[in-house]
Amino acid sequence: ESADPQRAAFLLRKAWTLYSVTPLYRLQRGRLREYARLLGAFIAAEKQKGLAVEVGVELDIKVALSSLADLRGSELDQAALLVQLSSRSRASSRSSEDKLVWSGWFCSMFGDDLSENMPEDFTSLPLFLSHGPESYMSLVGSWFQKTFDCCFRRLAISPQNLSWMVAMWAGCKLERAASAVELVFSVPRLSQPLDISYAIHPEDAKALWDTVQKTPGEITQEEVDVFMDCLYAHFHRHFKIHLSATKLVKVSTAVASAHCDGIVKILQSQYLPGVLMLLTELAISQIQ
């Protein structure tokens, strides 16, 4: 099912940094308001120690925690949990709107592998996405780790997983004219960094994938390999460069873009569940 468009709109077209999170111990949904107050107090205390995020400006940080009930894949999944930090300068008027400075959300989209045998006291939300200054992520992550005995780890994306992503997303049907499919490769062992950008017309990429895919709705490693080999062969024919000797570091399509450092931007609400399912799978594989 597609996520609620209004809720989904907030998640789209932002660069999210990915983390995997071990199950949270004794998280209670009925206490979200209390958790928000405790997290706000923790951030204020840390800033008092001289860890101010914005130097020279006295800011009150307001914390909001809320459930995104529609952002889950199956009945076994827990509803996504959204964390938002807003700031208001003490000098500004009370009527002025709070400014959102950081967002993060816990998510499980068809994360049944992890949640099926989960003990009652644990909540499985293996994927965490962060948008905003790293300093806020550090404070929020630290509080959640201490409070719910969980562990956050940055989630990198391997070249093999990037290949899967570009194959899957290039084959998606889109109503509007789509942007080019772009792959960025890093050339190793050079004194100066060198990237190669390879753009393919979206209709050509989809036509190639359609000839490679044997069973619609199913994807195999062999099909992904054939798809990439065809792209490599085409590039070599024109430029005499073996892309197989380079490292795939980024893929961009009309559906989403992903960087090997674990930074993802989702562009189409209709494919939000599919993208989150793949990212949940990656987060679970890192935990297990």
Disulfide bonds with the S-S distance in Angstrom:
none
